[in-house]
Amino acid sequence: MIVRPLVTCGVTAFNAAETIERAVRSALAQTWRPLEVVVVDDASTDATPRILAALAERHPEVRVFRIEHNSGVGAARNRILGEADGEFVAFFDDDDESLPDRVERQVQRITDYEREFAGGQPVVCHTARRVLYPDGNERIQGTMGEAEGAAAPAGVAVAHRVLMGTPLKDAYGACATCSQCARLSTYRTVGGFDPGLRRSEDTDFSIRLALKGGHFVGIAAPLVTQTMTRTSDKSLRLEHESLMRVLEKHRSVLDAEGQYDFCRAWAGAKQVWLEGRHAAFALRLLSLAAGHPFLTFRRLSQATPHVGLNMAFRRFHGGAH
């Protein structure tokens, strides 16, 4: 008889009274067993704690913990990792839903890849997502490493791809934590999430995992439906500030390639574009092209296919308060 490992479904929650029950039930509906659902409430001030208490009372698989002072999603995820008993952890957000076979398929994808390609290195798996915006628009967002039966993007090359846009086969797509699954040991090897980052903590995690040799495998099917809910932590300003902190944090990687100043300038130019200041963006672009023609052309060529995604990002975050 094959004994299947326990999986922890980790759910972060903050002022999510309208959606948290749906998210927890999405975790409980997973076909994988054995399973536990660990929910961390990041100091909610609405009815979220009451709803979670009722869910925990009705479902013995649900354990609820509370952070007394709002600390951000990175700290909440670290608390989940500290409380998890599972061999694997799959993260869920408080306003999203996953298809019932999501965990089953991710654990299988990881274990198959470990056996064939990983060579003992850590593996993380993301799925594609169906993203729903408040204005009614929706998009299918892919992820890294969707090609099965082949080695996935891995190691320093992934860090270069994320930080500098360095081309890398099968490495185009987002690595959102709401669609992420890995062994608990992988999260502990990396040191969890940076609690000092209220945004871009997923980007920072991916960079640190890559620098430790991590492999990034994906599932092309959109197994997660991500509802974009506006909160105080979702704004163009905070997104930019967090990105700049990530660049500074990993400056040694950028300096080794002589790209620290360029990447900061590119991020600044992108921010100006997202703010709708097109004349200022054109001036910054000209300045970048004059000093770094190859790097500027490469970034522009990579950005062009994703204009629609960036427009959706601008509409959503520009309307956040």
WOKADA-V69468 format. One record per residue. PHI is phi in radians with two decimals (NA if undefined). PSI is psi in whole degrees, 0 to 359 (NA if undefined). OMEGA is omega in whole degrees, 0 to 359 (none if undefined). Layout:
phi:PHI psi:PSI omega:OMEGA
phi:PHI psi:PSI omega:OMEGA
This chain:
phi:NA psi:129 omega:179
phi:-1.46 psi:125 omega:177
phi:-1.63 psi:118 omega:182
phi:-1.49 psi:143 omega:182
phi:-1.26 psi:151 omega:174
phi:-1.19 psi:136 omega:175
phi:-2.00 psi:133 omega:174
phi:-1.67 psi:121 omega:169
phi:-1.60 psi:112 omega:184
phi:-1.73 psi:122 omega:183
phi:-2.06 psi:122 omega:173
phi:-1.61 psi:145 omega:183
phi:-2.45 psi:136 omega:173
phi:-2.65 psi:116 omega:179
phi:0.77 psi:55 omega:186
phi:-2.10 psi:39 omega:185
phi:-1.00 psi:328 omega:184
phi:-1.39 psi:342 omega:188
phi:-2.24 psi:346 omega:190
phi:-1.15 psi:323 omega:180
phi:-1.12 psi:319 omega:177
phi:-1.06 psi:318 omega:181
phi:-1.15 psi:316 omega:180
phi:-1.16 psi:319 omega:178
phi:-1.14 psi:329 omega:175
phi:-1.09 psi:321 omega:177
phi:-1.21 psi:316 omega:180
phi:-1.12 psi:333 omega:183
phi:-1.40 psi:0 omega:180
phi:-1.09 psi:142 omega:181
phi:-1.26 psi:339 omega:182
phi:-1.23 psi:134 omega:170
phi:-2.49 psi:142 omega:9
phi:-1.39 psi:153 omega:186
phi:-2.61 psi:143 omega:170
phi:-2.22 psi:153 omega:178
phi:-2.07 psi:112 omega:179
phi:-1.83 psi:118 omega:181
phi:-1.95 psi:131 omega:175
phi:-2.02 psi:118 omega:178
phi:-1.59 psi:117 omega:185
phi:-1.55 psi:63 omega:175
phi:1.10 psi:46 omega:178
phi:-1.10 psi:147 omega:179
phi:-1.98 psi:3 omega:179
phi:-1.82 psi:209 omega:184
phi:-1.47 psi:5 omega:182
phi:-0.93 psi:312 omega:181
phi:-1.04 psi:320 omega:180
phi:-1.14 psi:317 omega:180
phi:-1.12 psi:317 omega:180
phi:-1.14 psi:320 omega:179
phi:-1.07 psi:320 omega:179
phi:-1.16 psi:320 omega:179
phi:-1.13 psi:318 omega:180
phi:-1.14 psi:326 omega:179
phi:-1.19 psi:325 omega:183
phi:-1.50 psi:336 omega:187
phi:-2.20 psi:108 omega:182
phi:-1.12 psi:343 omega:178
phi:-1.31 psi:348 omega:185
phi:-1.70 psi:127 omega:172
phi:-2.11 psi:134 omega:185
phi:-2.07 psi:135 omega:177
phi:-2.26 psi:154 omega:183
phi:-2.26 psi:136 omega:171
phi:-1.66 psi:128 omega:189
phi:-1.31 psi:333 omega:179
phi:-2.17 psi:128 omega:184
phi:-0.94 psi:122 omega:188
phi:-2.13 psi:354 omega:180
phi:1.68 psi:163 omega:189
phi:-1.19 psi:330 omega:178
phi:-1.09 psi:314 omega:178
phi:-1.14 psi:321 omega:179
phi:-1.13 psi:319 omega:178
phi:-1.17 psi:323 omega:177
phi:-1.10 psi:324 omega:177
phi:-1.13 psi:320 omega:176
phi:-1.01 psi:313 omega:180
phi:-1.08 psi:325 omega:179
phi:-1.24 psi:330 omega:182
phi:-1.64 psi:346 omega:188
phi:-1.17 psi:138 omega:174
phi:-1.86 psi:354 omega:185
phi:-1.33 psi:155 omega:172
phi:-1.32 psi:330 omega:175
phi:-2.09 psi:153 omega:175
phi:-2.23 psi:129 omega:173
phi:-2.06 psi:125 omega:183
phi:-1.59 psi:140 omega:176
phi:-2.21 psi:143 omega:172
phi:-1.64 psi:162 omega:187
phi:-1.32 psi:354 omega:180
phi:-2.17 psi:18 omega:183
phi:-2.02 psi:167 omega:175
phi:-2.33 psi:144 omega:176
phi:-2.02 psi:146 omega:174
phi:-1.13 psi:151 omega:187
phi:-1.03 psi:334 omega:181
phi:-1.66 psi:10 omega:183
phi:-1.01 psi:305 omega:183
phi:-1.09 psi:317 omega:179
phi:-0.95 psi:313 omega:183
phi:-1.26 psi:325 omega:180
phi:-1.24 psi:316 omega:179
phi:-1.09 psi:318 omega:178
phi:-1.11 psi:319 omega:179
phi:-1.09 psi:317 omega:180
phi:-1.14 psi:310 omega:185
phi:-1.18 psi:323 omega:175
phi:-1.09 psi:316 omega:182
phi:-1.18 psi:319 omega:178
phi:-1.00 psi:318 omega:183
phi:-1.20 psi:326 omega:188
phi:-1.73 psi:326 omega:192
phi:-2.31 psi:336 omega:194
phi:-1.26 psi:331 omega:181
phi:1.05 psi:33 omega:179
phi:1.50 psi:356 omega:179
phi:-1.42 psi:155 omega:181
phi:-1.17 psi:149 omega:182
phi:-2.25 psi:135 omega:174
phi:-2.16 psi:143 omega:182
phi:-2.15 psi:130 omega:172
phi:-2.06 psi:155 omega:173
phi:-1.94 psi:161 omega:169
phi:-1.12 psi:162 omega:183
phi:-2.32 psi:147 omega:167
phi:-1.67 psi:114 omega:187
phi:-1.83 psi:124 omega:181
phi:-1.90 psi:126 omega:181
phi:-1.79 psi:155 omega:181
phi:-1.05 psi:334 omega:181
phi:-1.46 psi:5 omega:178
phi:1.67 psi:348 omega:178
phi:-1.28 psi:155 omega:175
phi:-2.51 psi:153 omega:181
phi:-2.45 psi:153 omega:168
phi:-1.74 psi:119 omega:182
phi:-1.90 psi:118 omega:180
phi:-1.36 psi:183 omega:181
phi:-2.47 psi:179 omega:178
phi:-1.31 psi:155 omega:167
phi:1.16 psi:35 omega:182
phi:-1.35 psi:342 omega:181
phi:-1.28 psi:114 omega:181
phi:-1.53 psi:158 omega:181
phi:1.32 psi:19 omega:181
phi:-2.60 psi:160 omega:176
phi:-1.13 psi:138 omega:182
phi:-1.61 psi:166 omega:174
phi:-0.95 psi:139 omega:186
phi:-2.72 psi:157 omega:169
phi:1.20 psi:204 omega:185
phi:-1.00 psi:330 omega:180
phi:-1.04 psi:325 omega:177
phi:-1.22 psi:319 omega:177
phi:-1.04 psi:318 omega:178
phi:-1.15 psi:321 omega:179
phi:-1.09 psi:315 omega:183
phi:-1.22 psi:316 omega:185
phi:-1.39 psi:321 omega:190
phi:-2.11 psi:358 omega:182
phi:1.26 psi:19 omega:179
phi:-1.09 psi:128 omega:184
phi:-1.00 psi:139 omega:180
phi:-2.69 psi:126 omega:183
phi:-1.03 psi:135 omega:176
phi:1.09 psi:25 omega:183
phi:-2.07 psi:24 omega:179
phi:-1.83 psi:121 omega:184
phi:2.53 psi:163 omega:185
phi:-1.54 psi:155 omega:177
phi:-2.10 psi:63 omega:183
phi:-1.26 psi:136 omega:183
phi:-1.14 psi:334 omega:180
phi:-1.16 psi:350 omega:177
phi:-2.11 psi:24 omega:190
phi:-1.81 psi:143 omega:175
phi:-2.53 psi:140 omega:176
phi:-2.80 psi:169 omega:172
phi:-1.15 psi:146 omega:176
phi:-1.01 psi:324 omega:179
phi:-1.09 psi:328 omega:178
phi:-1.14 psi:314 omega:179
phi:-1.09 psi:321 omega:181
phi:-1.26 psi:327 omega:176
phi:-1.07 psi:320 omega:182
phi:-1.39 psi:337 omega:182
phi:1.66 psi:21 omega:178
phi:1.21 psi:209 omega:184
phi:-1.82 psi:154 omega:179
phi:-1.37 psi:110 omega:182
phi:-1.22 psi:349 omega:179
phi:-1.42 psi:352 omega:180
phi:-1.85 psi:115 omega:177
phi:-1.49 psi:342 omega:171
phi:-2.36 psi:164 omega:179
phi:1.12 psi:13 omega:177
phi:-1.16 psi:332 omega:177
phi:-1.24 psi:321 omega:176
phi:-1.08 psi:314 omega:179
phi:-1.09 psi:318 omega:179
phi:-1.06 psi:316 omega:181
phi:-1.08 psi:319 omega:179
phi:-1.10 psi:314 omega:182
phi:-1.17 psi:322 omega:176
phi:-1.13 psi:317 omega:179
phi:-1.07 psi:318 omega:181
phi:-1.17 psi:343 omega:175
phi:-1.69 psi:12 omega:176
phi:1.58 psi:12 omega:184
phi:-1.11 psi:149 omega:176
phi:-1.84 psi:140 omega:184
phi:-2.01 psi:100 omega:179
phi:-1.77 psi:152 omega:183
phi:-2.34 psi:166 omega:173
phi:-2.14 psi:123 omega:187
phi:-1.25 psi:338 omega:180
phi:-1.27 psi:136 omega:178
phi:-1.34 psi:85 omega:184
phi:-1.44 psi:351 omega:179
phi:-2.11 psi:133 omega:170
phi:-1.78 psi:113 omega:184
phi:-1.76 psi:118 omega:177
phi:-1.64 psi:120 omega:181
phi:-1.41 psi:103 omega:182
phi:-1.84 psi:131 omega:182
phi:-1.34 psi:134 omega:175
phi:-2.43 psi:174 omega:181
phi:-1.16 psi:340 omega:180
phi:-1.52 psi:358 omega:184
phi:-1.98 psi:93 omega:179
phi:-2.55 psi:157 omega:177
phi:-1.03 psi:320 omega:182
phi:-1.10 psi:310 omega:182
phi:-1.19 psi:324 omega:176
phi:-1.04 psi:315 omega:181
phi:-1.17 psi:315 omega:180
phi:-1.05 psi:319 omega:180
phi:-1.17 psi:319 omega:178
phi:-1.08 psi:318 omega:180
phi:-1.12 psi:326 omega:177
phi:-1.19 psi:323 omega:177
phi:-1.13 psi:317 omega:178
phi:-1.07 psi:318 omega:179
phi:-1.16 psi:319 omega:181
phi:-1.06 psi:324 omega:182
phi:-1.89 psi:33 omega:182
phi:-1.04 psi:325 omega:182
phi:-1.07 psi:324 omega:178
phi:-1.16 psi:316 omega:181
phi:-1.19 psi:318 omega:180
phi:-1.10 psi:325 omega:180
phi:-1.08 psi:334 omega:178
phi:-1.82 psi:5 omega:179
phi:1.15 psi:32 omega:187
phi:-2.13 psi:8 omega:183
phi:-1.03 psi:307 omega:183
phi:-1.12 psi:320 omega:180
phi:-1.11 psi:315 omega:182
phi:-1.13 psi:323 omega:176
phi:-1.15 psi:318 omega:180
phi:-1.18 psi:321 omega:178
phi:-1.12 psi:317 omega:178
phi:-1.08 psi:322 omega:177
phi:-1.15 psi:320 omega:179
phi:-1.14 psi:318 omega:179
phi:-1.09 psi:320 omega:179
phi:-1.07 psi:318 omega:178
phi:-1.07 psi:319 omega:178
phi:-1.13 psi:317 omega:180
phi:-1.09 psi:330 omega:178
phi:-1.36 psi:356 omega:178
phi:1.42 psi:15 omega:181
phi:-1.64 psi:78 omega:191
phi:-1.21 psi:323 omega:179
phi:-1.15 psi:317 omega:178
phi:-1.13 psi:324 omega:178
phi:-1.11 psi:317 omega:180
phi:-1.06 psi:320 omega:179
phi:-1.15 psi:317 omega:179
phi:-1.15 psi:322 omega:180
phi:-1.13 psi:318 omega:178
phi:-1.08 psi:319 omega:179
phi:-1.13 psi:318 omega:178
phi:-1.12 psi:318 omega:181
phi:-1.14 psi:326 omega:180
phi:-1.17 psi:321 omega:183
phi:-1.57 psi:331 omega:184
phi:-2.46 psi:69 omega:186
phi:-1.05 psi:316 omega:183
phi:-1.17 psi:313 omega:182
phi:-1.12 psi:321 omega:180
phi:-1.14 psi:316 omega:179
phi:-1.09 psi:320 omega:181
phi:-1.14 psi:317 omega:179
phi:-1.15 psi:320 omega:179
phi:-1.13 psi:318 omega:181
phi:-1.15 psi:328 omega:178
phi:-1.31 psi:326 omega:184
phi:-1.34 psi:330 omega:186
phi:-0.97 psi:314 omega:180
phi:-1.15 psi:346 omega:185
phi:-1.93 psi:22 omega:180
phi:-1.03 psi:318 omega:180
phi:-1.05 psi:317 omega:178
phi:-1.11 psi:317 omega:180
phi:-1.19 psi:327 omega:176
phi:-1.12 psi:318 omega:178
phi:-1.11 psi:320 omega:177
phi:-1.06 psi:317 omega:181
phi:-1.13 psi:316 omega:180
phi:-1.10 psi:318 omega:183
phi:-1.25 psi:306 omega:184
phi:-1.26 psi:331 omega:176
phi:-1.18 psi:337 omega:178
phi:-1.66 psi:0 omega:181
phi:-1.42 psi:152 omega:180
phi:-2.29 psi:NA omega:none
